[in-house]
Amino acid sequence: MPCLPPYAVSRQAPLLLDETFDDFDAQAERLIDHDQRYLQLTPGAFRGRFLSGFFGPDVALHVELGNQSLLQEIVGSEDCFTFGVTLSSGPDFATNGQAFAATDVLVLPPRGSLLMCSPVGGGVAAFAITRTALLAHPAVTPALADWLAALDGANACLLRAPDLATRLRRDCRDALDLATATRPGDGTAARIGQALLASLAAGLSLGWRGEAATSPLPRRLLQFQAWRAAAADSDLSPRQVEKALAAVTGLGPMSYLRLERLHEARRALHSAPPQQSIGDIAASFGFWDWSRFTAAYRQHFGERPSDTRRRAASPASRS
């Protein structure tokens, strides 16, 4: 399901911050005011893109694209609701253990938590709206305002709202279209924000069906979280762990733990002092065989450990 206008992907838009990434950790930092941590699940070099438009003081639009499957841990902004829709036509996303389809709208409340698996080639649009502006909008009914307020700090939830999902994808496309064709400083950014807020508030009021303020997390997700928090000390049986990991990540326990160690080594390559050798970094995360570590690293991330370190040390990366 195409969303981005063709010209928005071929040249810089005046009102948009548009960046491409070859580092998923760097891309994770682009969602301002949200706390994100990514784990790349599929092997190969990462390529991603992140567009942001800040339309007045209360509305921001973010579009994120990536060529690899990611396990994304996200904590919502202190004072914003975030509403998300998928943009890609491939497999569904998964959020908090539930399928996140093209007919759904993701609701992440202020300080809410979310565990999301994005598919290979996945794309998502996120509308960040300040809590005050949304709850005060005249199109928001009192019942809807009470439901939204009760979500504060809770887990993210999904609304089965195909009309609203379609509306938000259209609004995303139209906002990008107008932002691309507009000169900065003429007040258009604020007008785009007002239009997005009005459309979202009206769409929510029309599409909301009195969903409960919280929904229980699936058992497999809770088991996965419990196992990961305690690792080998978890009370879960090996079979329970296997089922929980397969349901959330598609991996087995040993593969998942090895993947986490590879990611920790990769992050250490970005931050370790120059005098610390790559071999010492690998060993600190349990990779004692240099050649096997290099082969596993290159297979999963599409580059050698030395390539990662060299890029992290470059002036462009530090800036």
SELUMDO-999257 format. One record per residue (C-alpha): residue in one letter; x negated, y, z negated. Coordinates in steps of 0.5 Angstrom, whole numbers. Last residue first. Layout:
REM residues N
(marti "A"; (X; Y; Z)),
...
END
This chain:
REM residues 319
(marti "S"; (-57; 29; -29)),
(marti "R"; (-61; 23; -31)),
(marti "S"; (-59; 19; -25)),
(marti "A"; (-61; 24; -20)),
(marti "P"; (-67; 25; -24)),
(marti "S"; (-69; 17; -23)),
(marti "A"; (-70; 13; -29)),
(marti "A"; (-64; 9; -29)),
(marti "R"; (-65; 8; -21)),
(marti "R"; (-72; 5; -23)),
(marti "R"; (-69; 1; -29)),
(marti "T"; (-63; -2; -25)),
(marti "D"; (-68; -4; -19)),
(marti "S"; (-73; -7; -24)),
(marti "P"; (-67; -12; -26)),
(marti "R"; (-66; -14; -19)),
(marti "E"; (-60; -12; -15)),
(marti "G"; (-53; -15; -13)),
(marti "F"; (-50; -15; -20)),
(marti "H"; (-48; -23; -21)),
(marti "Q"; (-53; -26; -17)),
(marti "R"; (-59; -21; -18)),
(marti "Y"; (-58; -22; -26)),
(marti "A"; (-58; -30; -25)),
(marti "A"; (-64; -30; -21)),
(marti "T"; (-68; -25; -26)),
(marti "F"; (-66; -29; -32)),
(marti "R"; (-68; -35; -29)),
(marti "S"; (-75; -32; -27)),
(marti "W"; (-76; -29; -34)),
(marti "D"; (-74; -35; -38)),
(marti "W"; (-73; -33; -45)),
(marti "F"; (-66; -30; -44)),
(marti "G"; (-63; -29; -51)),
(marti "F"; (-61; -22; -51)),
(marti "S"; (-68; -20; -54)),
(marti "A"; (-72; -24; -49)),
(marti "A"; (-69; -20; -43)),
(marti "I"; (-71; -13; -46)),
(marti "D"; (-78; -16; -48)),
(marti "G"; (-79; -19; -40)),
(marti "I"; (-76; -12; -38)),
(marti "S"; (-82; -9; -41)),
(marti "Q"; (-81; -4; -47)),
(marti "Q"; (-86; 2; -45)),
(marti "P"; (-81; 6; -41)),
(marti "P"; (-76; 7; -47)),
(marti "A"; (-70; 3; -47)),
(marti "S"; (-63; 6; -44)),
(marti "H"; (-61; 4; -37)),
(marti "L"; (-65; -3; -38)),
(marti "A"; (-61; -4; -45)),
(marti "R"; (-55; -3; -41)),
(marti "R"; (-57; -9; -36)),
(marti "A"; (-59; -13; -42)),
(marti "E"; (-52; -12; -45)),
(marti "H"; (-48; -14; -39)),
(marti "L"; (-52; -20; -38)),
(marti "R"; (-51; -22; -45)),
(marti "E"; (-43; -21; -44)),
(marti "L"; (-44; -26; -38)),
(marti "R"; (-47; -31; -42)),
(marti "L"; (-42; -31; -47)),
(marti "Y"; (-36; -31; -42)),
(marti "S"; (-40; -37; -38)),
(marti "M"; (-41; -41; -45)),
(marti "P"; (-33; -40; -47)),
(marti "G"; (-30; -41; -40)),
(marti "L"; (-28; -36; -35)),
(marti "G"; (-21; -34; -32)),
(marti "T"; (-22; -27; -36)),
(marti "V"; (-15; -27; -40)),
(marti "A"; (-12; -34; -39)),
(marti "A"; (-18; -37; -38)),
(marti "L"; (-21; -34; -44)),
(marti "A"; (-15; -36; -48)),
(marti "K"; (-14; -43; -45)),
(marti "E"; (-22; -45; -47)),
(marti "V"; (-21; -42; -54)),
(marti "Q"; (-15; -46; -55)),
(marti "R"; (-19; -52; -53)),
(marti "P"; (-25; -51; -57)),
(marti "S"; (-21; -50; -63)),
(marti "L"; (-20; -43; -66)),
(marti "D"; (-22; -42; -73)),
(marti "S"; (-27; -37; -70)),
(marti "D"; (-34; -37; -73)),
(marti "A"; (-37; -38; -66)),
(marti "A"; (-35; -31; -64)),
(marti "A"; (-32; -27; -69)),
(marti "A"; (-29; -21; -65)),
(marti "R"; (-29; -25; -59)),
(marti "W"; (-25; -31; -62)),
(marti "A"; (-20; -26; -65)),
(marti "Q"; (-19; -22; -58)),
(marti "F"; (-18; -28; -54)),
(marti "Q"; (-13; -31; -59)),
(marti "L"; (-9; -25; -59)),
(marti "L"; (-9; -25; -51)),
(marti "R"; (-7; -32; -51)),
(marti "R"; (-1; -31; -56)),
(marti "P"; (1; -25; -51)),
(marti "L"; (2; -18; -55)),
(marti "P"; (8; -17; -58)),
(marti "S"; (12; -11; -55)),
(marti "T"; (13; -4; -58)),
(marti "A"; (17; 2; -58)),
(marti "A"; (23; -3; -55)),
(marti "E"; (25; -1; -48)),
(marti "G"; (31; 3; -47)),
(marti "R"; (32; 3; -40)),
(marti "W"; (28; 8; -37)),
(marti "G"; (28; 9; -30)),
(marti "L"; (32; 16; -30)),
(marti "S"; (29; 19; -36)),
(marti "L"; (22; 17; -33)),
(marti "G"; (23; 19; -26)),
(marti "A"; (26; 26; -29)),
(marti "A"; (20; 27; -33)),
(marti "L"; (15; 24; -28)),
(marti "S"; (18; 29; -23)),
(marti "A"; (17; 35; -27)),
(marti "L"; (10; 34; -29)),
(marti "L"; (8; 33; -22)),
(marti "A"; (11; 39; -20)),
(marti "Q"; (8; 43; -26)),
(marti "G"; (1; 40; -24)),
(marti "I"; (2; 42; -17)),
(marti "R"; (4; 49; -19)),
(marti "A"; (-2; 50; -23)),
(marti "A"; (-7; 47; -18)),
(marti "T"; (-3; 52; -13)),
(marti "G"; (-5; 58; -17)),
(marti "D"; (-9; 61; -11)),
(marti "G"; (-16; 60; -14)),
(marti "P"; (-19; 54; -10)),
(marti "R"; (-17; 54; -3)),
(marti "T"; (-11; 48; -1)),
(marti "A"; (-11; 43; 4)),
(marti "T"; (-14; 37; 0)),
(marti "A"; (-10; 39; -6)),
(marti "L"; (-4; 39; -2)),
(marti "D"; (-5; 32; 1)),
(marti "L"; (-8; 29; -6)),
(marti "A"; (-1; 32; -10)),
(marti "D"; (3; 29; -4)),
(marti "R"; (-1; 22; -5)),
(marti "C"; (0; 22; -12)),
(marti "D"; (7; 24; -12)),
(marti "R"; (9; 18; -7)),
(marti "R"; (5; 13; -12)),
(marti "L"; (9; 16; -18)),
(marti "R"; (16; 16; -14)),
(marti "T"; (14; 8; -12)),
(marti "A"; (13; 7; -19)),
(marti "L"; (19; 10; -22)),
(marti "D"; (23; 6; -17)),
(marti "P"; (20; 0; -19)),
(marti "A"; (21; 1; -26)),
(marti "R"; (19; -5; -30)),
(marti "L"; (16; -1; -35)),
(marti "L"; (9; -4; -38)),
(marti "C"; (6; -3; -45)),
(marti "A"; (0; 0; -48)),
(marti "N"; (-1; -2; -55)),
(marti "A"; (1; 3; -60)),
(marti "G"; (-2; 10; -63)),
(marti "D"; (4; 14; -61)),
(marti "L"; (9; 9; -58)),
(marti "A"; (14; 12; -63)),
(marti "A"; (14; 19; -60)),
(marti "L"; (15; 16; -53)),
(marti "W"; (22; 12; -56)),
(marti "D"; (24; 19; -59)),
(marti "A"; (23; 23; -53)),
(marti "L"; (27; 18; -49)),
(marti "A"; (33; 18; -53)),
(marti "P"; (32; 26; -53)),
(marti "T"; (32; 26; -46)),
(marti "V"; (26; 28; -42)),
(marti "A"; (28; 33; -36)),
(marti "P"; (28; 39; -41)),
(marti "H"; (20; 38; -42)),
(marti "A"; (18; 39; -49)),
(marti "L"; (16; 31; -50)),
(marti "L"; (12; 32; -44)),
(marti "A"; (8; 38; -45)),
(marti "T"; (7; 37; -52)),
(marti "R"; (4; 30; -51)),
(marti "T"; (-1; 32; -45)),
(marti "I"; (0; 29; -39)),
(marti "A"; (-5; 24; -36)),
(marti "F"; (-3; 21; -29)),
(marti "A"; (-7; 15; -27)),
(marti "A"; (-7; 12; -20)),
(marti "V"; (-10; 5; -19)),
(marti "G"; (-14; 1; -14)),
(marti "G"; (-16; -6; -14)),
(marti "G"; (-21; -9; -9)),
(marti "V"; (-23; -15; -13)),
(marti "P"; (-17; -15; -18)),
(marti "S"; (-17; -11; -25)),
(marti "C"; (-17; -14; -31)),
(marti "M"; (-14; -9; -37)),
(marti "L"; (-15; -9; -44)),
(marti "L"; (-11; -3; -47)),
(marti "S"; (-11; 1; -53)),
(marti "G"; (-6; 7; -55)),
(marti "R"; (-10; 13; -58)),
(marti "P"; (-4; 17; -55)),
(marti "P"; (0; 13; -51)),
(marti "L"; (-2; 8; -45)),
(marti "V"; (5; 7; -41)),
(marti "L"; (4; 3; -35)),
(marti "V"; (9; 3; -29)),
(marti "D"; (11; -3; -26)),
(marti "T"; (14; -5; -19)),
(marti "A"; (7; -6; -16)),
(marti "A"; (5; -11; -21)),
(marti "F"; (2; -11; -28)),
(marti "A"; (2; -18; -30)),
(marti "Q"; (1; -19; -38)),
(marti "G"; (-4; -21; -42)),
(marti "N"; (-5; -14; -45)),
(marti "T"; (-5; -11; -38)),
(marti "A"; (-7; -16; -32)),
(marti "F"; (-7; -13; -25)),
(marti "D"; (-4; -16; -19)),
(marti "P"; (-7; -19; -13)),
(marti "G"; (-8; -15; -7)),
(marti "S"; (-4; -9; -4)),
(marti "S"; (-8; -4; -8)),
(marti "L"; (-5; 3; -11)),
(marti "T"; (-3; 0; -18)),
(marti "V"; (1; 5; -22)),
(marti "G"; (-1; 8; -29)),
(marti "F"; (2; 13; -34)),
(marti "T"; (-3; 16; -39)),
(marti "F"; (0; 20; -45)),
(marti "C"; (-4; 25; -48)),
(marti "D"; (-7; 28; -54)),
(marti "E"; (-12; 24; -57)),
(marti "S"; (-14; 20; -50)),
(marti "G"; (-12; 13; -50)),
(marti "V"; (-17; 7; -51)),
(marti "I"; (-19; 3; -46)),
(marti "E"; (-22; -4; -45)),
(marti "Q"; (-23; -6; -38)),
(marti "L"; (-25; -13; -35)),
(marti "L"; (-27; -11; -28)),
(marti "S"; (-26; -15; -21)),
(marti "Q"; (-31; -12; -16)),
(marti "N"; (-30; -7; -10)),
(marti "G"; (-27; -1; -14)),
(marti "L"; (-22; 4; -14)),
(marti "E"; (-20; 9; -19)),
(marti "V"; (-15; 15; -18)),
(marti "H"; (-14; 20; -23)),
(marti "L"; (-9; 26; -24)),
(marti "A"; (-9; 31; -29)),
(marti "V"; (-3; 35; -32)),
(marti "D"; (-3; 40; -38)),
(marti "P"; (-7; 45; -38)),
(marti "G"; (-7; 46; -30)),
(marti "F"; (-8; 41; -25)),
(marti "F"; (-14; 38; -26)),
(marti "G"; (-15; 33; -20)),
(marti "S"; (-20; 27; -21)),
(marti "L"; (-22; 22; -16)),
(marti "F"; (-26; 16; -18)),
(marti "R"; (-30; 11; -13)),
(marti "G"; (-33; 4; -14)),
(marti "R"; (-38; 0; -11)),
(marti "F"; (-41; -6; -15)),
(marti "A"; (-46; -11; -12)),
(marti "G"; (-44; -18; -13)),
(marti "P"; (-41; -23; -18)),
(marti "T"; (-34; -22; -20)),
(marti "L"; (-33; -21; -28)),
(marti "Q"; (-36; -14; -29)),
(marti "L"; (-35; -12; -36)),
(marti "Y"; (-32; -5; -37)),
(marti "R"; (-32; 0; -43)),
(marti "Q"; (-27; 6; -43)),
(marti "D"; (-26; 11; -49)),
(marti "H"; (-21; 16; -46)),
(marti "D"; (-22; 24; -46)),
(marti "I"; (-25; 24; -39)),
(marti "L"; (-24; 18; -35)),
(marti "R"; (-31; 19; -31)),
(marti "E"; (-35; 15; -37)),
(marti "A"; (-32; 8; -34)),
(marti "Q"; (-35; 10; -27)),
(marti "A"; (-42; 11; -30)),
(marti "D"; (-41; 4; -33)),
(marti "F"; (-39; 1; -27)),
(marti "D"; (-46; 3; -23)),
(marti "D"; (-46; 4; -16)),
(marti "F"; (-41; 10; -16)),
(marti "T"; (-37; 15; -11)),
(marti "E"; (-35; 21; -13)),
(marti "D"; (-29; 26; -12)),
(marti "L"; (-27; 32; -16)),
(marti "L"; (-21; 35; -13)),
(marti "L"; (-19; 42; -12)),
(marti "P"; (-23; 44; -6)),
(marti "A"; (-23; 37; -3)),
(marti "Q"; (-29; 34; 0)),
(marti "R"; (-29; 30; 6)),
(marti "S"; (-27; 23; 9)),
(marti "V"; (-23; 20; 4)),
(marti "A"; (-18; 26; 3)),
(marti "Y"; (-18; 26; 11)),
(marti "P"; (-15; 19; 11)),
(marti "P"; (-9; 21; 6)),
(marti "L"; (-10; 16; 0)),
(marti "C"; (-4; 12; -2)),
(marti "P"; (-4; 6; 2)),
(marti "M"; (0; 0; 0)),
END
